[in-house]
């Protein structure tokens, strides 16, 4: 099932093939997408797919009066993921999710991502259940719309921000297409932003061997709204000969930290 281009899922080409309380399957194209801060091929779109299928399997188990809010996302990527994607640039990443454990006040979804039959990542998404909000933005049903361009920065409505020292910054501009049903930036989009700045800040030395993202762990603290001073920022907490760790955060237009993340990468 494709989504309208005027929705977050449609903009990034996600299509859902199966949706049930026992198993969900969806795909995303990632060929040619590059980190707008480094110009290098990026694994960040994997987080967009994980947020969708991991959240979807939890959402599928809700009661009639319940809604889901994601609280954590954890992504683990195999060392050869970049090579697998480069060898199949036109292949779709296929994500499959299933429930892990029982449903209570919250739920945990387990995901597996593969390209041409090769598993490149596993992930989990933890959600909690709330009463259905009184006002939800209805997603458009019309498939019409246009993409802003093939570059990831344009798709995400982000641009490089001013920074000093060792930090990296992406400004998150306001774009209603990127918002979820409660009017905040879609969790998959914000998770991508955190990985992009985390990876960029670990790879600021053009002469050094590149650090490749191995894991991304995101905590969703509150709704993240783009526009104004909204941005993603990351600073390195460790730069070793073999591994690097970056701490990242998404700051909303109200100046409050909405998400925090840790990116771990290896050479």
QUIBELZI-V9937 format. One record per backbone hydrogen bond with DSSP energy under -0.5 kcal/mol. CO is the residue of the C=O (numbers start at 0). NH is the residue of the N-H. If there is no record, write none. Layout:
co:CO nh:NH
co:CO nh:NH
//
This chain:
co:0 nh:15
co:3 nh:6
co:3 nh:9
co:6 nh:10
co:7 nh:11
co:8 nh:13
co:9 nh:12
co:11 nh:28
co:13 nh:2
co:14 nh:16
co:14 nh:26
co:17 nh:24
co:22 nh:19
co:23 nh:96
co:24 nh:16
co:24 nh:17
co:25 nh:94
co:26 nh:14
co:27 nh:92
co:29 nh:32
co:32 nh:41
co:34 nh:37
co:34 nh:38
co:39 nh:34
co:42 nh:45
co:43 nh:46
co:43 nh:47
co:44 nh:48
co:45 nh:49
co:46 nh:50
co:47 nh:51
co:48 nh:52
co:49 nh:53
co:49 nh:54
co:50 nh:54
co:51 nh:55
co:52 nh:56
co:53 nh:57
co:54 nh:58
co:55 nh:59
co:57 nh:60
co:58 nh:61
co:62 nh:65
co:64 nh:131
co:66 nh:129
co:68 nh:127
co:70 nh:219
co:71 nh:125
co:72 nh:217
co:73 nh:123
co:74 nh:215
co:75 nh:121
co:77 nh:80
co:79 nh:83
co:80 nh:84
co:81 nh:85
co:82 nh:86
co:83 nh:87
co:84 nh:87
co:85 nh:88
co:87 nh:90
co:90 nh:29
co:91 nh:93
co:91 nh:115
co:92 nh:27
co:92 nh:94
co:93 nh:113
co:94 nh:25
co:95 nh:111
co:96 nh:23
co:97 nh:109
co:98 nh:100
co:104 nh:128
co:105 nh:103
co:106 nh:126
co:107 nh:99
co:108 nh:124
co:109 nh:97
co:110 nh:122
co:111 nh:95
co:112 nh:119
co:112 nh:120
co:113 nh:93
co:114 nh:117
co:116 nh:118
co:117 nh:114
co:119 nh:77
co:120 nh:112
co:121 nh:75
co:122 nh:110
co:123 nh:73
co:124 nh:108
co:125 nh:70
co:125 nh:71
co:126 nh:106
co:127 nh:68
co:129 nh:66
co:142 nh:4
co:150 nh:154
co:151 nh:155
co:152 nh:156
co:152 nh:157
co:156 nh:172
co:158 nh:170
co:163 nh:166
co:167 nh:233
co:168 nh:160
co:169 nh:231
co:170 nh:158
co:170 nh:172
co:171 nh:226
co:174 nh:177
co:175 nh:178
co:177 nh:185
co:179 nh:182
co:180 nh:136
co:183 nh:179
co:185 nh:189
co:186 nh:190
co:187 nh:191
co:188 nh:192
co:189 nh:193
co:190 nh:194
co:191 nh:195
co:192 nh:196
co:193 nh:197
co:194 nh:198
co:195 nh:199
co:196 nh:200
co:197 nh:201
co:198 nh:202
co:200 nh:203
co:203 nh:205
co:204 nh:207
co:211 nh:265
co:213 nh:76
co:214 nh:263
co:215 nh:74
co:216 nh:261
co:217 nh:72
co:218 nh:220
co:218 nh:259
co:222 nh:224
co:223 nh:184
co:224 nh:252
co:226 nh:229
co:229 nh:171
co:230 nh:250
co:231 nh:169
co:232 nh:248
co:233 nh:167
co:234 nh:246
co:237 nh:244
co:241 nh:266
co:242 nh:239
co:243 nh:264
co:244 nh:236
co:244 nh:237
co:245 nh:262
co:246 nh:234
co:247 nh:260
co:248 nh:232
co:248 nh:250
co:249 nh:251
co:249 nh:257
co:249 nh:258
co:250 nh:230
co:251 nh:254
co:255 nh:251
co:257 nh:220
co:257 nh:221
co:258 nh:249
co:259 nh:218
co:260 nh:247
co:261 nh:216
co:261 nh:263
co:262 nh:245
co:263 nh:213
co:263 nh:214
co:264 nh:243
co:265 nh:211
//
